[in-house]
Amino acid sequence: MATDYDAPRKTEEELKEDSIEELKARRNEKSSGTVDEDETEAAEGFELPGADLSGEEFTVRVLPRQADEFTCTRCFLVHHRSQLAMTDEVGPVCSECAA
């Protein structure tokens, strides 16, 4: 086994502290596992609903429905043909809505 001669060496007292019983005792002594966190710092990254987004622009390129896609008549989402579960009297139904 390789020995790291640059690593700090433990005294005999430190080796006793690392025994299994000592580690189990330390684990039981610890208080709850919660971490103290500054609420103001944690809240800075969140954006609240209803925030003023009037200056923001959002552009999305919308593609028309392709030949191998259909629009579900229950959820009104466009799905690939492989998601078609059935066609009822109203029209095609996707596998999620049919379940």
Solvent accessible surface area in square Angstrom, and as a share of the most:
residue,aa,sasa,rsa
1,M,238,1.06
2,A,102,0.79
3,T,85,0.49
4,D,96,0.50
5,Y,162,0.62
6,D,136,0.70
7,A,43,0.33
8,P,129,0.81
9,R,177,0.65
10,K,115,0.49
11,T,82,0.48
12,E,126,0.57
13,E,119,0.53
14,E,74,0.33
15,L,105,0.52
16,K,138,0.59
17,E,75,0.34
18,D,59,0.31
19,S,45,0.29
20,I,109,0.56
21,E,127,0.57
22,E,67,0.30
23,L,82,0.41
24,K,106,0.45
25,A,44,0.34
26,R,93,0.34
27,R,162,0.59
28,N,118,0.61
29,E,137,0.62
30,K,154,0.65
31,S,105,0.68
32,S,82,0.53
33,G,80,0.77
34,T,110,0.64
35,V,130,0.75
36,D,143,0.74
37,E,125,0.56
38,D,74,0.39
39,E,145,0.65
40,T,94,0.54
41,E,119,0.53
42,A,38,0.30
43,A,58,0.45
44,E,140,0.63
45,G,75,0.72
46,F,152,0.63
47,E,124,0.56
48,L,137,0.68
49,P,130,0.82
50,G,85,0.82
51,A,43,0.33
52,D,124,0.64
53,L,105,0.52
54,S,98,0.63
55,G,74,0.71
56,E,126,0.56
57,E,159,0.71
58,F,183,0.76
59,T,121,0.70
60,V,95,0.54
61,R,200,0.73
62,V,127,0.73
63,L,111,0.55
64,P,104,0.65
65,R,145,0.53
66,Q,87,0.39
67,A,113,0.87
68,D,48,0.25
69,E,57,0.26
70,F,22,0.09
71,T,45,0.26
72,C,0,0.00
73,T,36,0.21
74,R,117,0.43
75,C,44,0.27
76,F,153,0.64
77,L,105,0.52
78,V,80,0.46
79,H,28,0.12
80,H,92,0.41
81,R,151,0.55
82,S,91,0.59
83,Q,69,0.31
84,L,75,0.37
85,A,50,0.39
86,M,84,0.38
87,T,96,0.56
88,D,38,0.20
89,E,164,0.74
90,V,111,0.64
91,G,10,0.10
92,P,40,0.25
93,V,0,0.00
94,C,1,0.00
95,S,50,0.32
96,E,134,0.60
97,C,38,0.23
98,A,42,0.33
99,A,120,0.93
